[in-house]
Amino acid sequence: MPVLHFGSSGTFKALPAGELARAEIAQRWDHTEISVQDFSYRWTISNFPVIAEEMLQSIRSPTFSIGAHDKWCLRVNPNGVDEENADHLSVYLVLLSCLKSHIWAKFQFWIISAEGEKTKVKKSPRAFMFVPGQDWGYKQFILCDFLLSHPVWLLPEDQLTQVCQVSVVQGSLSLSDQNKKLGILVPRCTLADDLGELWKNSRFSDCALVVAGQEFWAHKAFLAARSLVFRAMFQHDMEGSRKNCVEMPYLEPQVFKVIMDFIYTGTAPDLDSMAAAVLAAADKYGLERLKIMCEDTLCRNLSVENAAHTLFLADLHSSGQLKTQTLDFITAHASEVSETSDWKTMVGSYPHLVVEAYGSMSAHCPFLEHPIKCLKQS
């Protein structure tokens, strides 16, 4: 939190050098704190070339909040905010409502490229005052022709991903040394770190988990608190409970590590490379939040090549949100997905999923050919 310090001192009469040490210098120090809250909002606009061609005046993002009581949105003018800037994409940050009469904020915009990097970054030179209904931004954020002529770089899959980072000035507090209240800095909670160390060092453990022939010592109380499956094991006096030993077959060691780190710390930072395997394990051991985290990772990594397999995973593990998102993706890229080897495998082995996919497509296009005919043609 940025803190600005201002100091002022009283004046004193010039004295000979020998008397300076005996002089009392009146001093007073004041302290002013200005807090700033940073917030980043990411907005993906699908089918952007079509939107630009339709000459829409403006489109608005969903509403988001930075504080407890304020509401904001982004506004994009695909063909400029006025005739003079019709050849540019215009971008604005809009304050919709707030409790106070106004809010001071700095902001910056950028586009996420196909490589996931920031590009075309523009920063406000200073903080601007926003009142409800007020917007600030850039009339000439980027040339439309430049944007549309670099689709592979700036519009992957015809999507424009716009990011806005906002720094809101929360307020200021001035205290003099005479009336400043005493306080004690409370350290952050280290519960997750402490439990992680408990797992890492196997201290006070009371059960063994066997993975790929290797034993790992853990704590029944933590396992039961975090997983309904482990709780059932320990509650019903199963053979594994009596022996204080639980076999975890068919689980790869690296997946087991992710599972246990999540149980003890609530975090799973390295899901990208193994989200599918962790999803299966999270489903098996009743770790619902970890399961949804895997769904989110798989959803963000959807592609034409993996869409059919992701649909299979979502159906296998009853992942409703992932299944809906994957069906929508397949609908938007039907011709490309139908040419992949995973799709052709699914046609032969899981025809009910193909029927569901075509059902989703027909909801968007009523004139689509009946799915049974399509299956026969495959």
N, C-alpha and C positions, 0 to 999 in steps of 0.2 A: 504494500500500500504506500504510494508516494507521500512523503511528509515534507512540508515546507517549513523552515524555521526562520523567524524574524527576531532580531535582538535589538534592544535600545538601551543606552546607558546615560546616566545623568552627567551633567557638566561639573567641572571643578576648577577652582582658581589656580593659576600657575604659581608654584611655590619654588623656592630655591631647592637645589638638589638635595641638600642635607635635610630638609624638612619633608621631602616627598614621601619618605617611608612612614612618617607619622600621620600623614593625611588619611582621612577616611573617605573613600570614593563611593558615592551613592550609585547603586546599580539596580536595574530591574530587567528581568528577562521574560519575554512573552513567548508563547508556543502556539502556533497555528497548524492544525492538521487538516489536510484536504484529501479525502479518500476518493479513489477512482475504481470503478468496477468494469472489468473487461468482459466482453461477451462476443461470441462468434456465431453467426447464423449462416447456414448453408442451404441454398435453394436450387433444386434441379428442375429445369423447364424442358419437358419432352417435346419432340416434334418442332423444334425451334425454327428450322427453315420454313416450314409451312406457316407458322405464326407470323414470321417476317413477311412472307409473300402476301398474306391476307391483309396486310396494311393495318393491323390492329393499332389503335391509339396507345393503349397501355394495358398491362396485366399486373396483377398484384399477387404477392406471396401470401401464404397463410399467416395468420397473426402469431407473433411471438412476444415473450416478456423478458425483460432484463432484470427488473426489480419485482417487488411483490405486487405492485399496483399499476404498473405501466404496461401499455400495449403498443407494439410497433409492427410495421410490415415493410417490405421492400416493394418498389414500383419500377417496372421496366417499360420504357417506351421503345419498341423494336424499330420504329422508324423516326426516332427523334421526338423531342418534346414540342418542337414548333417547326415551321417551314424552313427557317434558316438552318436548322440542324437536322433536317430530314435524312441526311446521309449518315447519321451517327446513331448508335444505340445509346439511349440516355438511361441512367440508373439513379434512383433516389432512395434515401432512408426516410420513412414517414413515421412521425409520432402520432398515434391514434388517440390515446388518452393517458392521463396521469393524475395523481392526487394534487400535485403542486401546480402552480400557475405556469411553470416552465421547467425545462431540463437542459443542462449544458452537456454537450457530448462532442467528442471527436469521432471520426469514422474513417474507414478505408474499405475499398472494394477491390476484389480481384476475381479472375476466372480460373477454375481448376482445369488444367489441360488433361489430355488423354493419359499422360504419364503421371498424373496426380500432383503436378507441380503448380505453384502460383504463377500466374502470368497476367500482364496488363494491370499491375497494381497501381492504384491511385489513392493517395492519402489526403485527408483534409489538412490544411496548413495550421489550423488552430481549432479550438472548441467553438461550436456554434450553439446558439440558444434555440431550442425546439419548444414550441407551444403546441397544444393539441390541434391536429390538422396541418401542422407545419412540416415541410419536407426540405431536405438539403441533399444535394448530390451533384452529378456531373451531366451537363447537357451533351458533352462530347466524350463519352466514356471510351468508345471504340468505333471505328468505321464499320458500317454494316457490310460493305463489300469485302473488307479484310476478314471479318468474322466468317462470312459465308463462303469465302474462297479457301478457307483452311479448315474444312470440316473434320478431317482425321485428327488434327491437332486440338482444335478448340471446341468442336461439336461432335465428340464421339457418340455414335449411335443416335445422331441428331439431337443430342441433349446438351443444353447449355447449363453449366454448373456455376452459379454465381455465389460468391461468399462476401459477407459484410461483417467486419469486426468493429464493434462499437465500444468506446471508452466513455462511460457515463460518470460525471462528477457527482458524487453522492452528497456532498456538502462539506462544510468546514466547521471547525471548533477551535476557538481561541481561549487559552487558559494562561493566566499569569502564575508566577511561582507562589503568589500569596494564596490563591484560591484553588489551585490545582489539587484534585482529589487523588489520594494515593490509590494505586492499583497494583495487581500482581499479574504478570504474564503467565497465562495457563498454557502449558505445553499441549501439543496436539495429542490426540488419542493414539496410542501405539498398540491397541488390542490385536489388530491383524498381524503386526510384526511379531508380537510376543507369541501368539499362537503358531505362527509360521516357524519360529525358532523351536517351539515345543515339538512340532512335527519333525523338523529337520534333525534335531538332536535325539529324538525318541525318548525324551525324559518322561518318567512317571507313566509309561505306556502299560496297557493291560490286555492287549490283544494283538494277534499277528495276522497280517494279510499276506497271502501267498500269491505271487504273480510271477508267471514264467519260471516256477521252481525256486524263486527267491522270497525270503520272508522280510516283511517290513512291519515294524512295530508301531501301533497307533493307540488311540484312546476311544473306548466304547462310547463314552458320554458324548464326545464331539461327533462321532460317526452317527449315533442315534439322533442327535439334535439336528443334524443337517440332512439326513437321508431317511425317508420313510422305509425304504427297503432294509437298511441296516437296523433301524429301530425294530422292525418286525423280526429280524433274525435274533436279536438279543432279548426280545420280550417273550418269545414263545419257547424258550429253553430248547432250541434246536441243537443238534449235535455240534455244530460249529460254535454255538454259544458255550456249551459245556467245556469244550476243549480250548476255548479262547483263541480259536484259529479259524479264519475264513478264507476259503479258496475263491479266487477271482479268475476263473478260467477265460481263455480267449481274449484276454485283455493285454494289449501291447504295453510294454514298460513306459514309453513316453506318454501314452494316453493315461495310464495310471497316475503318472506324476501330475498331469494337468488336473485330474479328478481330485487328488489329495490336496494339491495347492488350493483348489477352489474350496474344498470342504473346510480347510483351516483358515484361509485368508479372505475368501469371497472374491478372489481375482482370478482371471485367466487371460494373461496378456498375449499368449502365442497361439491363437486359434486358427489363424489364416491357413497354415499348412496342414492342419489335421482336424478341421471343423467337422467333417463327416464322421470320422472315427469317434471323436469326443461326443458328438450328438448321440450316437448309438449307446455309448457308455452312460451318458447322462440320463437317457431314457430308461436304461436298464436299472439304474440305481436311484431313480426318483429325484434327480437334481434338476428341478424345473427351471430355476433361473439360469443355470448353466446351459440347459437345453435351449432356452430362448436366445441366449448369447450366441450359441452355435448357429441357430436359425438366422440370426441377424448377419453373421459373418457369411454364411452361404448365400443369403439374399444379396448382400453387397457385392459378392463375387460372381453373380450370375452371368453366364455368357451363352452364346449360341451353342458352343461345344458341350457345356455341362448341364444345360437346362433339363434335358430328359432324365439324366441321372439324379439331378436335384429333386425333380418331381417324384421319382421313385423313392428317394430317401424321406421326403416329406410325408408321403403316403405310408411308408413302412413304420415311421415313428410317430404318426398322428400329430404332425406339426402343422396345424391349421393355417397359421399366418404365413409360413413359408410356402405352403402348397398354393394358397391364393395368389401370392406374389409371383410364384413360378408360372402358374397358369396364365396370369396376365402377361408375363414376359414372353411365353410361348405364343400367345395370341398376337403379340406385337411383332414377332419374328418367325411366323409360322413357316414360311417357305424355306428359310435358312435352317431352322431346327429340324425340319422333316428330312433334310439331306444328311444328317449326322448319323454315325454308326450307332450311338446310344439310342436314338429315336427308333431306328430300325430294329434294334434288339427289343425295345419296349413293345413294339407292334407285335412281335412274335411271342413274347413271354408275359406281358402285362397289358392285354388288350383293354381291360377296364379303365386303365389310365389314359389310353389313347381316346377312348370314348369320352372321358371327362374333359380332356383337352379340347376335343372337337366341340363338346357342349359349351365350353367357355368361349370358343371362337364364334359359334353360332349365336351366342348372346350378343356379340358385337356385330355380327354380320348374318342376318336371318336367311340370306340366300346361299349360305355355305352348303356344299354337298353333304348328304347324310353320312355320318361317320362310318356306318357299316360298309357302304360302297367304297369309301376311302380305304378301309382296311383290306378289302378284297383286292383293290388295285395295288396295294403295297405287296 
